[in-house]
Amino acid sequence: MKDKNQVYAKKAEHSILYRFEQKFRRFIIPKIPNFIETYHLTYLTLVFSILLLISGFLINDDVLLLLIISLIVLLQWIFDVLDGGLGRYRNTGLVRWGFFADHFLDFVFMASVLLAYHSFLNGPADYNYLFLLIIAFSSVGLMINCYLYFGATQLFFTSTNKIGTSEARLALILFNIILIFTGKMLIIKILPYLAIGSVLVLIYSFLKNSKRLWRLDMRLKHKDKSQRVF
């Protein structure tokens, strides 16, 4: 399985933590036992998603739930970083399957994280709509935007302005640490702003990609004109 950023075309942009992740891969992957395959690491994301949902429904202690969410996010981050590199290192060959399964399960995991937070809040019913809005725009919307751009250019962006999924995971873990000390009232207060922010981020990503594609179309148009024979 190739790295999800390099499956069919060159990587379009590196995130801030990309170099750190590359060093981590080179150090850990040769030490992974032979009975562990790349697809085992990929499927762990599904396992982590199920654990998040179970934890959200069964655990009532706020601090414990936040710690479990943070631990699962950290573990999923680690294995997600390693799975593509392990496939390349062993020449497993699951390039297309890896691209498909890895990114589909990433979406499942993001949705599970948001649903776990929904259980953590257990607040007024009005917040259900805000969570649906955040899920729709931050998870579904951004991923659709990413894959449509990939379909048009064969360039796969996993970050915007060098902020990608790895940076988002780290921010989430740090946010959970803050919530442990401040309590759920903090997230309840900022939830409307998170919903608005998710909409603005999607709009920004759409406009940025739209501008790139417009320029690409115009360059191809002028190139075609210059090569046309009359």
N, C-alpha and C positions, 0 to 999 in steps of 0.2 A: 504494500500500500504506500503510495507516495504521500508526501506531506500535503495536507488539504489545501495549502496555499500554492501548490505547484503541480496539480494533478494533470491539467490539460494545457496550461499555458503558464507563462512566467508570472511570478508574484508581482502584484502591482504596487504594493506599499508595505513597508515594515513598520511594526509597532515599536513602542519604546522598549518593551521587554524582550524583543525578538532575539537580540544577541545573547542575553542571559539564558533564554530558552535553548538556543543553539548549543551553548557550552554545557548546559545541563544534559541535553540529549547525548552529546559526545561522551560525557562521563558515565552516564547510567546505562545506556543501551547495551554496550558490550557485556555488562554484568548481569543482564536479565537472563534467567534460566531458559534453557531451550524448549521446555514444555509450555512456556508462555508465548503465545503467538499474538500478532498484531490485532487480529479480530477479537481475541479475548479482551484486550484493552479497550477496543471500540465498544464492545457490548457492556463493559462496566458502566458506561454512561447511562444505559437503561436501568441497570441495577441501582445506581445512585439516584436516579429519578424516582424509582419506586420507594426507596428508603426515605426520600424527602417527603413524598406524599403520605406515607405511613406515619412518619414523625409529626407532620403537621396535624394529622387527625387524632393521634393518640397522646401526644405529650402536651400537658397543660402548663408546665413550668416554663415561663418565658425565657429565663436565662439558659436553661438546658436546651431548649429548642434552638435558640440563637447559636449556641455552641455547636450543636449537631449540624445546623445549616452551614456554618462556617467550615467545619471539618469536611463535610461532604463536598462543598464547593472547592476546597483546597485539593482534595484527593482527585476529584474529576479533572481539575486543571492539570495536575501532574500527569495523569494517565492520558489525557487528551494531547498533551505535549509529546508524549512518548510514542503513541500508537503509529503515527505516520513514519517517524524515524526508524522504528523497529522494522516496519515493513520494507523500507528501502535497504536497511542494513542486511536483512536476510533474503532480499529479493523475493518476497512472497508473491508479488504479481497481482495483488488485489487492488488495482489502481481505481477502476471505475466503481467497484463495489465500495471501496474505502471512501471515496469522495461522496457517494450517495449516502451511505449509512452514517458516516461520521457527522455530516452536517444535518441530516435529519434528526439524529439523536441529540445533537446540540440544541436544536429547537425544542425537543421534548424536555430536555433538562432545564432550559430557561423557563419554560412554562411551569415546570414542577417547582422551581425556586419561587416563582411569583405566587403559586398556589399555597406553598408552605408559609409564605409571609401573610397571605390572606388568613390562614388559620391562626397565625401568631397574633394578628390584630384582633380578630373576633369582634370587630367594632360595629357601628351602625350599618344598616343595609345600604345606605347611600354610598358607602365606600366600595360596594360591589361593582358599581358602574365605573368608578375610577380605576379599579383593578382591571376590569375588562378593557378599558381604554389603554392602559399601560401595556397589557398583554398584546392587544391588537397592533399598537404602533411600535413598541420597543422590540417585540419578538417577531411577530408576523411581518409587519411592515418593513422593518430594516432588512430582514432576510430576503424578502421578495425583491426589494430594491437592489440588494447585492447580487442575487442570481439573475435578475433581468439584465443588469449591467454586464455580468459575465457572459450571458447569452449573446449580447450584442457585440462584445469586444474580445472574448476569450481571455480577459484579464480579471483576476479574482481579487477583489479588495476585501480584506478582513479587518481593516481599520480605517478610521477617518481622522485625519490630522494626527496620525500616529497613536491614536487611542483605539484599541481593539478589545477583543473578548478577554484577553489576559489582564489588561489594565482594569476592565470592568469587574472581573472576579476579585482582584486585589482590593478595589474600592469597596466591593460588597462586604468582604471580610472585615475591613477596617470600620465600615459603617455598623456592622453587627457588634463590634467591640464597643463602639460609642453607645449603641442601644442598650447594651448590658448595664451601663451606668446611668443612662437617662430614662430608660423605660420606653414603653410603646407610644407614649404621648408624643414623642418627637416625630416618629414616622407618621402618626395620624395628622399632625399639624402640617407636615411638608408633603403629604400624599397628593393634594391637589396640584402643587407645584411640580411634583414628579410627573404627573399626568400631562400637564402643559408642556413640560420639558421634553417628554417623549415625542409629543406631536411636533415640537419645534426641531428636534434632532432629525426626525424623519423628513420634514420639509427641507431642512438644510442638505441632507444627504441626497434627496431627490434633485434639488436645484444644482448641486455640485456635479452629480453624475450627468444630469441633463446638459449642463454647460460643456462638459467633456465630450459627450457624444455629438453635440451640435458642431463643435470645432472639428471633430474627427470627420464628420460628414462633409463639412465645407472643404477640408483639406483634400479628401478623396475626390470631391467634385471638381476642384481646381486642377488636381493632378490628372483626372480623366480628360478634362478639356485640353490641357497642354499636350496630351499624348494622342489626341484625336486627329486622325488624318482626313483631310477634306479633298 
